Amino acid sequence: MTDTSTLDLGPQTRVIAHLAEGVSDDQLSGPTPCPEMAVRNLLGHLLGLSVAFRDAARKDLGATTDTSPDAAVPDLGPGWREELPKVLDELAEAWREPGARSGMTRAGGVDLPGEVAAAVAVDELVIHGWDLARATGQEYTPDPHALRASHDFLLAAVDQPGRDEIFGPVVPVPSGAPLLDRTIGLSGRNPHWAPEGR
């Protein structure tokens, strides 16, 4: 598995911020690869997970780290265009701190080692970046180090009990397919997903 102990989340958070900037207001109600989420809900989820994993890195445990991501369908407030890039920067900065990956922390109401929380955060950013790009018709080039870490994280989880309840069943992808397609398949998504009519 890829060593994420020194992986900088900054390049991938900047990819997400750039994608979010490219979302028009009339796209916010459009569908995404996440069946229960419109684009606005996906952006709300990205905002919420960025806050949660920022605070997990800081070991600032409380409401933001204790709430399950399934507690409610996330939505956006009026200031999200300013708030999301700011929180993404804070997320990346928090995981650069020397103690962020040591000891235990919490995210989504689950206690886990700091190094595992970092790997989960990277995976969330890579997969939901693809979701956002697909939903809004944008090109997606994730940070290659983050992509490799996400792939290895998902591959290591394939045989874990309860895995399908978290990610959904693996979608078979040819072994010679691009790494991004193979990673998306491991996440339980069809790499060829597109909104109807596109």
WOWO-V47709 format. One record per residue. N is the residue number from 1. OMEGA is omega as a letter, one per 40 degrees, with the letter a starting at -180 (NA if undefined). Layout:
BEGIN
N_OMEGA + N_OMEGA
END
This chain:
BEGIN
1_i + 2_i + 3_i + 4_a + 5_i + 6_a + 7_i + 8_i + 9_a + 10_i + 11_i + 12_i + 13_i + 14_i + 15_a + 16_a + 17_i + 18_i + 19_a + 20_i + 21_a + 22_a + 23_i + 24_a + 25_a + 26_i + 27_a + 28_a + 29_a + 30_a + 31_i + 32_i + 33_i + 34_a + 35_a + 36_a + 37_i + 38_a + 39_a + 40_i + 41_i + 42_i + 43_i + 44_i + 45_i + 46_i + 47_a + 48_a + 49_i + 50_i + 51_a + 52_a + 53_i + 54_a + 55_i + 56_i + 57_a + 58_a + 59_i + 60_a + 61_a + 62_a + 63_a + 64_a + 65_a + 66_a + 67_i + 68_i + 69_i + 70_a + 71_a + 72_i + 73_a + 74_i + 75_a + 76_i + 77_a + 78_a + 79_a + 80_a + 81_i + 82_a + 83_a + 84_i + 85_i + 86_a + 87_i + 88_i + 89_i + 90_i + 91_a + 92_a + 93_a + 94_a + 95_i + 96_a + 97_a + 98_a + 99_a + 100_a + 101_a + 102_i + 103_a + 104_i + 105_a + 106_i + 107_a + 108_a + 109_a + 110_i + 111_a + 112_i + 113_a + 114_a + 115_i + 116_i + 117_i + 118_i + 119_i + 120_i + 121_i + 122_a + 123_i + 124_a + 125_a + 126_a + 127_a + 128_i + 129_i + 130_i + 131_a + 132_i + 133_a + 134_a + 135_a + 136_i + 137_a + 138_i + 139_a + 140_i + 141_a + 142_i + 143_a + 144_i + 145_i + 146_i + 147_i + 148_i + 149_i + 150_i + 151_a + 152_i + 153_a + 154_i + 155_a + 156_a + 157_a + 158_a + 159_a + 160_i + 161_i + 162_a + 163_a + 164_i + 165_a + 166_a + 167_a + 168_a + 169_i + 170_i + 171_a + 172_i + 173_a + 174_a + 175_i + 176_a + 177_i + 178_a + 179_a + 180_i + 181_a + 182_i + 183_i + 184_i + 185_i + 186_a + 187_i + 188_a + 189_i + 190_a + 191_a + 192_i + 193_i + 194_i + 195_i + 196_i + 197_i + 198_NA
END
